[in-house]
């Protein structure tokens, strides 16, 4: 499967430039997917090595034939543990293109999209136990309310959670098509598709524990990076971007940055980009997914 069909990489040049690649350095692409970013990094390596992570078995089809490349089939939350198995304790740069790939969205059986009828699955790792169907049919009302409100940012999350619990008692949810038809009566008129996308986002984040995995990966990245090493992260919704921004600017996910006795900031990373970098209109026109992307770049402080 070609990468152009599988997934079109967003802000390809900005991502690879953000890594400030040393041709003999060690780099990690924690979201391999279609391999677009990885192939661009490999072009800039000489004696260096690139490790990539992906928990989706479908991504294996995109692996380049290159001795300087190693794919690790695992969730990026375990980045430090798996790199240790390869004898890697420090790296020069880490790239993360968060969210969901075009391939996953366009495959009806995966259940990520409202455009197709498929099973309510939404697992990025097909061997993981929890599916969206199980979330909808077994979670208690308060837990559904939290998933829809916190992860989907759905405004009528409480009302929707109550309705889901009531509906499933008579007719358990089974397909994306059936669930979307159910959602229609709760969606704001004229904004139905945005509403569906928010609900599906909330379910997907819960099924894959995306926020927990992201926090673990980011903390591990700080430990793995060499001094001056680069962390390049591209996110697609405010929940992800807030975590990335806070860690890069404050050194923590919540609260204010710590300072030493002299007022110097105590943080492991220093932002390289001033604010978030966004795609230009030319790229957004050719690849609409780029519209919501926010790219942030930071380097490891210390010596």
Buried (B, 14 or more C-beta within 10 A) or exposed (E): EEBEEBBBBBBBEBBBBBBBBBEEBBBBBBBBBBBBBBBBBBEBBEEBBBBBBBBBEBBEEBBBEEEBBBBBBBBBBBBBEBBEEEEBEEBBBBBBBBBBBBBBBBBBEBBBBBBBEBBBBBBBBEEBEBBBBBBBBEBEBEEBBBBBBBBBBBEBBBEBBBBBBEBBEEEEBEBBBBBBEBBEEBBEEEEBEEBBBBBBBBBBBBBBBBBEBBBBBBBBBBEBBBEBBBBBBBBBBEBBBEBBBBBBBBBBBEEEEEEEEEEEEEBBBBBBBEEBBBBEEEBBEEBEBBBBBBBBBBBBBEE
